Amino acid sequence: MPIAKPVDGLPYRTRVYINNQVLLPARLVRALVIEWARYADVVIRHNGRVIELRNVLLLRTRHTASRQFTIPREAREKFGIRPLDEVEVIAIRPKQAKEIEAEPRTG
């Protein structure tokens, strides 16, 4: 059985999946104590540019603590993020349900 990479915290370097999602491994999720979070503000670095993604949905699987989030199309197009590019997750700030409802909807 392969041994998982040691993940102590942020920053965390990973690749963008072909479906434009980024995986946050279970060890990182547990280290950040965000298993309960459904939405978060995520700060990533791509090609030296710092990008803040607001209110991203943290997708979960049924049996693990790992999470995935999709990089929004607007951010991908604006910053040229493509599948298999390397990104660095710098910060993850989980959102409370109250914060999400209070923010105005766009579009």
Backbone bond lengths (Angstrom), bond angles and torsions (degrees), N, CA, C in turn:
res aa  C-N    CA-C-N  psi(-1)  N-CA   C-N-CA  omega(-1)  CA-C   N-CA-C  phi
1 M - - - 1.441 - - 1.532 108.80 -
2 P 1.336 118.49 132.40 1.463 119.91 -177.84 1.529 111.47 -68.13
3 I 1.301 114.72 148.35 1.456 120.45 179.66 1.526 108.30 -91.92
4 A 1.324 116.51 132.06 1.459 121.63 -179.05 1.524 110.29 -70.48
5 K 1.343 115.50 149.33 1.453 120.36 176.08 1.524 109.23 -66.05
6 P 1.315 117.45 140.61 1.466 118.35 177.18 1.532 110.13 -70.04
7 V 1.315 115.63 128.73 1.457 121.52 179.66 1.518 106.83 -127.18
8 D 1.332 115.71 113.57 1.459 119.87 -178.00 1.515 112.45 -98.87
9 G 1.316 117.67 -27.00 1.459 120.73 -177.11 1.513 109.77 169.46
10 L 1.298 114.94 -157.56 1.454 121.59 -177.65 1.524 109.52 -95.32
11 P 1.305 119.75 154.13 1.460 129.11 -0.72 1.526 111.71 -74.10
12 Y 1.315 115.28 154.51 1.458 122.58 -176.98 1.527 108.67 -131.12
13 R 1.322 116.89 121.64 1.467 121.99 -179.57 1.521 109.73 -94.70
14 T 1.331 115.59 135.71 1.457 120.89 -179.66 1.525 109.15 -155.54
15 R 1.304 116.30 176.78 1.463 121.54 177.47 1.524 110.38 -107.66
16 V 1.325 114.79 152.58 1.459 121.38 175.41 1.523 107.06 -81.01
17 Y 1.320 117.20 128.67 1.460 120.94 178.43 1.514 110.92 -69.81
18 I 1.309 116.18 166.81 1.456 123.09 -177.78 1.534 111.54 -62.81
19 N 1.347 117.47 -23.54 1.461 121.71 178.05 1.535 111.52 -94.59
20 N 1.348 116.82 18.65 1.459 124.80 177.48 1.518 113.50 65.48
21 Q 1.326 117.02 26.20 1.455 121.43 177.04 1.521 110.35 -106.31
22 V 1.320 114.92 156.06 1.460 122.86 177.74 1.521 107.57 -120.26
23 L 1.324 116.44 130.73 1.458 122.02 -179.14 1.520 110.51 -90.68
24 L 1.309 115.72 132.45 1.456 122.67 170.31 1.528 105.90 -108.40
25 P 1.331 118.31 108.56 1.465 120.12 -174.57 1.529 112.07 -65.13
26 A 1.311 115.32 158.30 1.465 121.89 -176.03 1.522 111.74 -57.83
27 R 1.315 117.74 -38.65 1.468 120.15 179.88 1.527 111.34 -61.80
28 L 1.334 117.02 -39.86 1.455 120.83 178.22 1.526 111.05 -69.06
29 V 1.328 117.09 -43.42 1.466 121.62 179.46 1.520 110.17 -60.31
30 R 1.323 116.71 -43.63 1.469 120.01 178.89 1.529 111.58 -68.80
31 A 1.342 117.17 -38.07 1.467 120.44 179.30 1.525 111.29 -64.55
32 L 1.338 117.41 -34.56 1.463 121.76 179.58 1.528 112.71 -87.27
33 V 1.339 116.81 -7.15 1.467 124.28 -179.20 1.534 110.23 54.74
34 I 1.346 115.37 55.07 1.465 120.00 179.08 1.527 111.36 -123.48
35 E 1.334 117.34 26.29 1.464 119.72 179.70 1.525 111.66 -60.14
36 W 1.310 117.49 -30.85 1.464 123.04 -176.35 1.521 112.71 -80.42
37 A 1.330 118.19 -17.18 1.465 121.56 -171.52 1.525 112.07 -72.40
38 R 1.311 115.69 138.40 1.460 122.07 176.18 1.531 110.88 -105.53
39 Y 1.323 116.55 -37.60 1.459 122.58 177.21 1.516 109.12 -124.81
40 A 1.342 115.86 153.61 1.462 119.51 179.13 1.521 109.93 -154.96
41 D 1.323 114.77 158.15 1.457 121.54 167.28 1.515 105.41 -95.94
42 V 1.330 116.84 127.30 1.456 121.82 -175.55 1.527 108.74 -121.12
43 V 1.323 116.14 133.93 1.462 121.42 175.83 1.523 107.16 -110.53
44 I 1.342 115.81 124.71 1.460 120.89 179.62 1.526 109.17 -124.47
45 R 1.320 115.84 161.56 1.460 122.07 174.21 1.527 107.23 -120.98
46 H 1.332 115.05 131.32 1.465 121.22 178.90 1.520 107.50 -138.56
47 N 1.319 116.86 122.13 1.471 122.56 -178.51 1.529 111.96 52.19
48 G 1.328 117.15 40.79 1.452 121.34 177.30 1.518 115.25 81.14
49 R 1.325 118.28 -4.37 1.461 121.77 179.49 1.523 109.66 -100.33
50 V 1.320 116.16 133.91 1.459 121.53 178.27 1.524 108.30 -91.03
51 I 1.334 116.16 127.47 1.463 122.98 -174.82 1.520 108.41 -124.46
52 E 1.339 116.13 128.82 1.464 120.39 177.35 1.522 108.82 -103.75
53 L 1.312 116.06 123.57 1.461 122.75 177.90 1.524 107.13 -107.19
54 R 1.317 116.70 120.29 1.462 120.99 -175.56 1.525 110.98 -101.38
55 N 1.321 115.39 140.35 1.469 123.43 176.38 1.523 113.66 54.58
56 V 1.318 117.83 47.76 1.463 119.40 175.32 1.526 108.72 -82.09
57 L 1.305 115.95 141.79 1.456 122.67 178.45 1.519 108.75 -79.92
58 L 1.323 116.56 125.00 1.463 121.20 177.21 1.522 107.89 -90.03
59 L 1.309 115.79 105.25 1.462 121.48 -179.15 1.514 109.03 -78.09
60 R 1.311 116.81 142.86 1.462 119.91 -179.14 1.519 110.64 -127.85
61 T 1.325 113.88 156.41 1.454 119.63 173.34 1.517 107.65 -97.19
62 R 1.280 116.27 168.37 1.462 120.72 -174.34 1.523 112.88 -72.13
63 H 1.327 117.84 -37.04 1.462 119.72 -167.81 1.525 115.26 -113.54
64 T 1.326 119.58 2.92 1.461 120.13 179.73 1.517 110.13 -131.21
65 A 1.320 115.21 169.12 1.465 120.74 178.69 1.524 111.46 -90.07
66 S 1.329 118.63 -4.64 1.461 120.29 -177.80 1.528 111.02 -65.37
67 R 1.322 115.38 155.65 1.462 122.00 179.14 1.517 108.86 -133.25
68 Q 1.325 115.46 156.99 1.460 122.14 173.32 1.509 107.74 -132.66
69 F 1.329 115.86 148.70 1.454 119.45 172.31 1.519 108.58 -136.08
70 T 1.327 114.85 149.57 1.455 121.33 179.77 1.524 108.70 -95.27
71 I 1.324 116.23 133.30 1.459 120.61 174.70 1.524 106.81 -77.02
72 P 1.330 118.65 122.91 1.465 121.30 -176.53 1.532 112.65 -58.73
73 R 1.316 116.12 147.47 1.458 122.64 -177.71 1.530 111.70 -55.54
74 E 1.340 116.88 -43.07 1.463 120.07 -179.21 1.525 111.06 -57.33
75 A 1.329 116.88 -44.17 1.466 121.48 179.84 1.525 110.79 -67.60
76 R 1.326 116.78 -40.99 1.471 119.84 179.59 1.522 110.62 -61.73
77 E 1.334 116.67 -44.73 1.461 120.45 -178.71 1.524 111.62 -69.87
78 K 1.322 117.35 -42.54 1.458 121.51 -176.93 1.525 112.30 -66.11
79 F 1.334 117.26 -40.66 1.454 121.56 -174.61 1.531 113.50 -104.68
80 G 1.325 118.14 1.25 1.462 121.34 176.52 1.512 113.90 69.82
81 I 1.315 117.81 34.73 1.464 121.23 178.62 1.520 108.44 -82.41
82 R 1.315 115.83 124.70 1.459 121.57 -177.29 1.528 109.85 -121.61
83 P 1.326 117.56 159.34 1.465 119.67 175.14 1.523 111.01 -55.52
84 L 1.309 115.95 143.71 1.462 126.64 -179.81 1.527 113.68 74.29
85 D 1.349 118.43 2.05 1.460 121.14 171.55 1.522 108.82 -71.24
86 E 1.319 115.82 152.48 1.457 119.90 177.59 1.522 109.13 -92.80
87 V 1.321 116.08 134.27 1.465 122.12 175.63 1.520 108.20 -127.22
88 E 1.315 114.66 158.11 1.453 120.69 177.45 1.527 107.56 -119.77
89 V 1.311 116.27 120.50 1.458 121.21 177.37 1.525 106.31 -82.23
90 I 1.339 115.64 117.43 1.459 121.23 -175.62 1.522 111.32 -95.47
91 A 1.335 116.89 -41.80 1.462 120.10 -176.96 1.522 110.32 -149.51
92 I 1.323 115.36 147.72 1.466 122.06 174.71 1.523 106.32 -134.22
93 R 1.316 115.90 120.01 1.468 121.01 177.96 1.520 108.05 -115.47
94 P 1.327 117.93 106.21 1.468 119.80 -179.72 1.519 110.99 -64.75
95 K 1.335 115.76 148.63 1.457 121.98 -179.42 1.522 109.61 -105.46
96 Q 1.314 115.37 143.01 1.450 121.32 171.55 1.520 108.15 -83.83
97 A 1.307 118.63 157.17 1.466 122.38 179.18 1.520 110.96 -58.88
98 K 1.326 117.36 -36.55 1.470 121.58 -179.83 1.526 111.01 -62.59
99 E 1.335 117.25 -40.26 1.455 121.32 -178.43 1.524 111.65 -64.80
100 I 1.317 116.87 -37.42 1.463 121.00 -177.18 1.520 110.19 -69.58
101 E 1.327 116.60 -42.70 1.472 120.92 -179.50 1.518 111.18 -67.05
102 A 1.332 118.24 -31.97 1.457 122.10 -175.54 1.529 112.38 -75.67
103 E 1.326 117.95 -24.59 1.455 120.61 -177.66 1.518 110.82 -76.17
104 P 1.340 117.14 138.19 1.467 119.56 179.36 1.523 111.33 -67.86
105 R 1.299 115.88 144.31 1.459 121.65 178.42 1.520 108.98 -84.39
106 T 1.327 116.23 142.08 1.460 121.08 177.11 1.510 108.83 -115.64
107 G 1.306 115.17 148.53 1.461 120.09 174.51 1.435 112.33 86.34
